[in-house]
Amino acid sequence: MSLSAPAVRMNSSPMVEMNTTPLIDVLLVLLVMLIITIPLQTHAVKLDLPNGAPPPVTLDPIKNKLVVTEGGGLLFNGVSVSRSQLQALLDSAGQARDEPELQLQPVAGAPYGPVDEVLVMTRRAHLTRLGFVGNEAYGQF
């Protein structure tokens, strides 16, 4: 019995190409996981925005200013109000014969949540004369 050595090819050299198939598979799995974990943006506030040419500007002597503070507090014409008080004020403004103008002014550091709540309250009260004021201060950064 003779033991023979395995045949070794003299011209064989190591493979220098990288197998990219597993790398592509891993990247595709990561991409699918990223797409699955992105939260859906389902929250929306539906507002009926005016279309066409704006109506002529008329001065209305009754204007109410609503300020959303940095802490999420509400100031209605300079007086601090709760959310239930604000809803009652907005409901009475929506039922008025001549609807007063509501000027909404969130301060620079105000969180979005309370501003969104105010927009929902104005929608529930059927107010149509809503304006954002104070944005001209942020025109230049």
C-alpha positions in Angstrom: 0.0 0.0 0.0 1.3 3.2 -1.0 0.1 6.5 0.2 0.1 9.0 -2.5 0.0 12.8 -1.9 -3.0 14.7 -3.2 -2.4 16.2 -6.6 -1.5 19.9 -6.3 -1.7 22.1 -9.3 1.3 24.2 -9.7 -0.4 27.0 -11.6 -3.2 27.6 -9.1 -3.2 31.0 -7.5 -5.5 32.4 -4.7 -8.8 33.9 -5.7 -8.5 37.7 -5.5 -12.1 38.7 -6.3 -14.4 39.5 -3.4 -17.8 37.7 -3.3 -20.2 40.6 -3.1 -23.4 38.6 -3.1 -23.6 38.3 0.8 -22.8 42.0 1.1 -25.7 42.9 -1.2 -28.0 40.5 0.6 -27.2 42.1 4.0 -27.7 45.6 2.5 -31.1 44.7 1.1 -32.2 43.3 4.5 -31.0 46.5 6.2 -32.9 48.6 3.7 -36.1 46.6 4.2 -35.8 46.9 8.0 -35.3 50.6 7.7 -38.4 51.0 5.5 -40.5 48.9 7.9 -39.4 50.9 11.0 -40.1 54.4 9.5 -43.3 55.6 11.3 -46.3 56.4 9.2 -47.3 60.0 9.2 -51.1 59.6 9.6 -51.9 62.7 11.7 -53.5 65.5 9.7 -55.4 68.6 10.4 -57.8 69.3 7.5 -58.3 73.0 6.8 -60.3 74.5 4.0 -57.8 77.0 2.5 -59.1 79.8 0.3 -58.4 79.6 -3.4 -58.5 82.2 -6.1 -57.8 85.8 -5.7 -57.8 87.1 -2.1 -60.8 89.3 -1.2 -60.1 93.1 -0.8 -58.6 94.1 2.5 -61.2 95.5 4.9 -60.3 96.8 8.3 -62.2 95.0 11.1 -62.1 96.7 14.5 -62.6 93.4 16.3 -59.4 91.4 16.4 -58.4 88.8 18.9 -54.8 87.8 19.4 -53.9 84.3 20.6 -50.3 83.7 21.7 -48.9 80.2 22.2 -46.0 80.5 24.7 -42.8 78.5 24.9 -44.2 76.3 27.7 -47.3 75.5 25.6 -49.5 78.0 27.5 -52.2 80.1 25.8 -52.7 83.9 26.1 -56.0 85.2 24.6 -55.8 89.0 24.3 -53.0 89.0 26.9 -54.9 86.9 29.4 -53.9 83.4 30.3 -56.7 80.9 29.4 -57.1 77.1 29.7 -57.8 75.0 26.7 -61.5 74.6 27.8 -61.9 78.3 28.2 -60.3 78.9 24.8 -62.7 76.4 23.2 -65.6 78.2 24.7 -64.3 81.6 23.4 -63.7 80.2 19.9 -67.2 78.6 19.9 -68.8 81.9 20.8 -66.7 83.7 18.1 -67.8 81.1 15.5 -71.5 81.7 16.3 -71.2 85.5 16.1 -73.0 87.3 13.3 -69.8 89.1 12.2 -67.0 86.7 12.9 -64.0 88.4 14.5 -60.5 87.9 13.2 -58.3 85.5 15.2 -54.6 86.3 15.0 -52.5 83.3 16.0 -48.9 84.0 17.1 -46.8 81.1 18.3 -43.5 82.3 19.9 -40.2 81.0 18.4 -39.8 78.3 21.0 -43.4 77.1 21.2 -43.9 73.4 20.8 -45.9 72.2 17.8 -48.4 70.2 19.8 -50.3 73.2 21.4 -50.3 75.1 18.1 -51.8 72.0 16.4 -54.4 71.8 19.2 -55.4 75.5 18.6 -55.7 74.8 14.9 -58.0 71.9 15.6 -60.1 74.0 18.0 -60.5 76.7 15.4 -61.6 74.1 12.9 -64.2 72.7 15.4 -65.5 76.2 16.0 -65.9 76.7 12.2 -63.8 79.9 12.3 -62.7 81.0 8.9 -60.9 84.3 9.7 -57.6 82.9 11.1 -54.2 84.6 10.5 -50.7 83.9 11.6 -48.9 87.0 12.8 -45.4 87.7 14.0 -43.7 85.6 11.2 -42.0 88.7 9.8 -39.6 88.6 12.8 -38.2 85.3 11.4 -37.7 86.6 7.9 -33.9 86.8 8.3 -31.8 84.3 10.1 
